[in-house]
Amino acid sequence: MNFLIEDALAQGAPGAQGGGIEFFIMIGIFFLIMYFMIIRPQSKRAKEHKQMVDTLSKGDEVVSNGGLLGKITSVGDSFVDLQVAEGVEIKLQKSAVASVLPKGSIKGS
């Protein structure tokens, strides 16, 4: 009876051989899909946000990540002073600015 088990082990499992190149092709395809659907768009958005933050200037009307709407009164290296109401100014990190609004947007709200 032992000789049957030894013969079965010597044959190996069916389909266990090969398949190495197909595995690497599938991993490559998966990486390309992840790159074009997740990594590339995220880096593009980060680059656009950095460019927008670098071009902030006095008088720009902006919205912060927290939803504050205001007008920039002064720009520093990493902070901006934001006038949110008449006589009320806050200091905000430049990176917390979500978007720059068209001129006159604050008066319309």
ZAMARGU-4260 file (C-alpha; in steps of 0.2 Angstrom, whole numbers, plus 5000, padded with zeros to 4 digits):
<rodrens>
0) 5000/5000/5000 | 5015/5012/5003 | 5020/5011/4986 | 5004/5019/4980 | 5007/5034/4991
5) 5025/5036/4985 | 5019/5035/4967 | 5006/5048/4970 | 5018/5060/4979 | 5031/5058/4964
10) 5018/5064/4952 | 5014/5080/4960 | 4998/5089/4961 | 4990/5093/4944 | 4991/5111/4938
15) 5005/5115/4951 | 5018/5117/4938 | 5021/5133/4928 | 5010/5149/4930 | 5025/5160/4936
20) 5025/5172/4921 | 5006/5173/4921 | 5006/5178/4940 | 5019/5192/4936 | 5009/5198/4921
25) 4993/5199/4932 | 5003/5208/4946 | 5009/5221/4933 | 4992/5224/4926 | 4985/5226/4944
30) 4999/5239/4947 | 4995/5249/4931 | 4977/5250/4935 | 4981/5256/4953 | 4993/5269/4946
35) 4981/5276/4933 | 4966/5276/4944 | 4972/5281/4962 | 4991/5287/4962 | 4991/5298/4947
40) 4975/5308/4950 | 4980/5310/4968 | 4997/5317/4964 | 4989/5328/4951 | 4977/5336/4963
45) 4991/5338/4976 | 5002/5347/4963 | 4987/5359/4958 | 4983/5363/4977 | 5001/5367/4980
50) 5002/5379/4965 | 4985/5387/4971 | 4993/5389/4988 | 5009/5397/4981 | 4999/5410/4971
55) 4988/5416/4985 | 4989/5435/4987 | 4981/5449/4996 | 4963/5453/4991 | 4959/5435/4986
60) 4942/5428/4992 | 4945/5410/4998 | 4936/5395/5006 | 4945/5385/5020 | 4944/5366/5022
65) 4933/5370/5037 | 4920/5380/5027 | 4926/5398/5032 | 4923/5411/5019 | 4934/5426/5019
70) 4946/5439/5011 | 4964/5438/5012 | 4972/5453/5021 | 4990/5448/5022 | 5000/5433/5016
75) 5015/5426/5026 | 5027/5411/5023 | 5015/5398/5030 | 5000/5408/5036 | 4987/5420/5029
80) 4976/5433/5038 | 4958/5430/5033 | 4945/5443/5036 | 4929/5434/5039 | 4918/5448/5045
85) 4920/5467/5047 | 4933/5469/5060 | 4936/5450/5062 | 4952/5443/5056 | 4959/5425/5059
90) 4975/5417/5055 | 4974/5402/5044 | 4987/5390/5037 | 4990/5392/5019 | 4987/5373/5016
95) 4970/5374/5024 | 4964/5385/5010 | 4952/5374/4999 | 4949/5385/4985 | 4950/5403/4978
100) 4933/5411/4974 | 4930/5423/4960 | 4930/5441/4965 | 4914/5448/4972 | 4908/5431/4979
105) 4907/5436/4997 | 4896/5451/4993 | 4884/5439/4984 | 4882/5427/4999
</rodrens>
